Amino acid sequence: MFSRKTVTALALTAAIAVAFSARAQETEMSADTVIATVNGTEITLANVIAARMVLPEQYQTMPDAQLYDGLVNQLVQQELLKQTISEPDESLLTQLQNQERVLMAGAALERIADEAISETDLQSAYDARFAEFEPGREYHAAHILLESEEDAIAVIEELKGGADFATLAREKSTGPSGPNGGDLGWFGAGMMVAPFEEAVVAMEPNTFSQTPVQTQFGFHVIQLSETRLAEAPTLDEMRDELASDLQEAAISKAIEDLVANADVSLSEGIDPAALRMDQLLKN
């Protein structure tokens, strides 16, 4: 037996595969523009737009003509099926009540979230986040990872003799950065295992380690190219994260206020197992 969600998905898939043979002449559009009439019941452009807005992402990118035909066909089929139910049973009526509650609550959450992310609010949140920002030092380094200390010492001797670090890394390193000349890019405190980081911090730029550095991965020969002070990320770089934080805080505050100011009473003595008494919704 298919669930209502499955039936809806199957109807949409079938509808998209069937193109309408005729399309009305272009007219001035409004939300009330009638798209189809089904046994006297009008389906409007607003209905089509609302149906499109809740589609999964893979449908949103379909060509407009194909998507339009599919949605209209789906709405027509749904209206025809709806008209076969003259008297909804208690289960359906209750689900309609719940669905209305979900949609209205969702709209309220969207409104709260939208109002929480003005440009002024984002700037204030950004300023507060980085008011006491102290730039840490970042390091640009490369390494050659070897399985034994003897191999690492041999590589160091080659470097002392003038060998090129990147060439040796490509030839000898067992680490994933080997093909890239051992380059690890820029990193800051806490991004590397402790022995490796400690060795890098103690080095001068444009030098390589004079002794192997052992970690759980093996033995490293490290080259430090340069260092710099880290810069605070820009507002644009932080925009999505800050917006999410503001929205979450605004929603939590709004719900707390609503609950605090509402007259809510929970009935006592209800057996939790009652939620499985499906027979109560059958008539």
Buried (B, 14 or more C-beta within 10 A) or exposed (E): EEEEEEEEEEBBEEBBEEEBEEEEEEEEEEEEBEBBEBEEEEBBBEBBEEBBEEBEEEBEEBEEEEBBBBBBBBBBBBBEEEEEEEEEEEEEEEBEEEEEEEEEEEEBBEEBBEEBBEEEBBEEBBEEBEEEEEEEEBBBBBBBBBEEEEBBBEBBEBBEEEBEBBEBBBEBBEBEBBEBBBBBEBBBEEEBEEEBBEBBEEBEEEEBBEEBBBBEEBBBBBBBBEBEEBEEBEBEEBBEEBBEBBBEEBBEEBBEEEEEEEEEEEEEEEEEEEEEEEEEEEE
